[in-house]
Amino acid sequence: MRSSDLFPIFAAVWLALGIGLWLFSRRGSYHRKKQWHLVLVAGAGVLFVCFAYALSQRAEVLYVAVPAVILISFLNYKLTRFCPRCGFTVPRTGLFSRATYCPRCGGKLDEDTHL
């Protein structure tokens, strides 16, 4: 299969994934978000690496894509927090800083968010 044939599939999958994650972010409970966050981050990373390889059809792309996806996924996992009081997905405030209070309800965020 040619890479030009895969691009519409790539776009459709990422659009569906984006809409699904947006809905999950808006509607998911605190416990569900904590339970599925690692799986969703890792799954999106694996999916991206697979599509990058399939679209380029060159193994050399993996030398760049895999370390980049690992770094981005790690930072996403570590810096994303959820409010235990209202379930809000707290956005990152900086590259290496983390919010301590929920911007929506003002509740204190857990210190052990990923244990």
C-alpha positions as CSV (number, residue, x, y, z in Angstrom):
1,M,0.0,0.0,0.0
2,R,1.4,3.4,-0.9
3,S,1.8,6.1,1.7
4,S,-0.5,8.4,-0.3
5,D,-3.2,5.9,0.2
6,L,-2.6,5.8,4.0
7,F,-2.9,9.5,4.6
8,P,-6.7,9.7,4.6
9,I,-6.8,6.8,7.1
10,F,-4.1,8.5,9.2
11,A,-6.2,11.8,9.2
12,A,-9.4,10.0,10.0
13,V,-7.9,8.0,12.9
14,W,-6.3,11.1,14.4
15,L,-9.5,13.1,14.0
16,A,-11.5,10.3,15.7
17,L,-8.9,9.9,18.4
18,G,-8.9,13.6,19.0
19,I,-12.7,13.8,19.3
20,G,-12.8,10.8,21.6
21,L,-10.1,12.1,23.9
22,W,-11.7,15.5,24.0
23,L,-15.0,13.9,25.0
24,F,-13.3,11.7,27.6
25,S,-11.5,14.8,29.0
26,R,-14.8,16.7,29.3
27,R,-17.0,13.8,30.5
28,G,-14.7,11.3,32.3
29,S,-14.7,11.1,36.0
30,Y,-11.6,11.6,38.1
31,H,-11.1,7.9,38.7
32,R,-11.6,6.9,35.0
33,K,-9.1,9.6,33.9
34,K,-6.5,8.4,36.4
35,Q,-7.2,4.7,35.4
36,W,-6.9,5.2,31.6
37,H,-4.4,8.1,31.3
38,L,-1.3,5.9,31.0
39,V,-3.0,3.6,28.5
40,L,-4.2,6.5,26.4
41,V,-0.9,8.2,26.3
42,A,1.0,5.0,25.5
43,G,-1.6,4.0,22.9
44,A,-1.5,7.3,21.1
45,G,2.3,7.2,21.0
46,V,2.4,3.7,19.6
47,L,-0.2,4.6,17.0
48,F,1.8,7.7,16.0
49,V,5.0,5.7,15.6
50,C,3.2,3.0,13.5
51,F,1.6,5.6,11.2
52,A,5.0,7.5,10.9
53,Y,6.6,4.3,9.8
54,A,3.8,3.3,7.5
55,L,3.6,6.7,5.8
56,S,7.4,7.0,5.3
57,Q,8.0,3.2,4.7
58,R,11.6,3.8,5.9
59,A,13.1,2.3,9.0
60,E,15.2,5.4,9.5
61,V,12.2,7.4,10.6
62,L,12.0,5.3,13.7
63,Y,15.4,6.6,14.9
64,V,13.8,10.1,15.3
65,A,10.1,9.2,15.9
66,V,10.6,6.7,18.8
67,P,12.8,8.8,21.1
68,A,10.6,11.9,20.3
69,V,7.4,10.1,21.1
70,I,8.8,8.5,24.3
71,L,9.9,12.0,25.5
72,I,6.6,13.7,24.6
73,S,4.5,10.8,26.1
74,F,6.6,10.8,29.3
75,L,6.2,14.6,29.8
76,N,2.5,14.4,28.9
77,Y,2.0,11.6,31.5
78,K,4.0,13.3,34.2
79,L,2.7,16.9,33.8
80,T,-1.1,16.2,33.3
81,R,-3.1,16.3,36.5
82,F,-6.7,15.7,37.4
83,C,-8.7,17.4,40.1
84,P,-10.1,14.9,42.5
85,R,-12.9,17.2,43.5
86,C,-14.4,18.1,40.1
87,G,-12.6,15.8,37.7
88,F,-11.2,18.7,35.6
89,T,-8.2,17.9,33.5
90,V,-5.7,20.5,34.6
91,P,-3.6,21.9,31.8
92,R,0.1,22.3,32.1
93,T,1.3,25.6,33.3
94,G,4.8,25.3,32.0
95,L,7.2,22.8,30.7
96,F,8.4,21.5,34.0
97,S,6.0,23.2,36.5
98,R,2.8,21.6,37.8
99,A,-0.3,23.3,39.1
100,T,-1.2,22.6,42.8
101,Y,-4.8,23.9,42.7
102,C,-7.6,23.3,40.3
103,P,-8.3,26.4,38.1
104,R,-12.0,25.4,37.9
105,C,-13.0,24.7,41.5
106,G,-9.9,25.8,43.5
107,G,-9.5,22.4,45.1
108,K,-6.0,21.1,46.1
109,L,-4.6,18.6,43.6
110,D,-3.2,15.3,44.8
111,E,0.5,15.0,45.2
112,D,0.5,11.3,44.2
113,T,-1.4,11.8,40.9
114,H,0.3,8.9,39.1
115,L,0.9,6.3,41.8
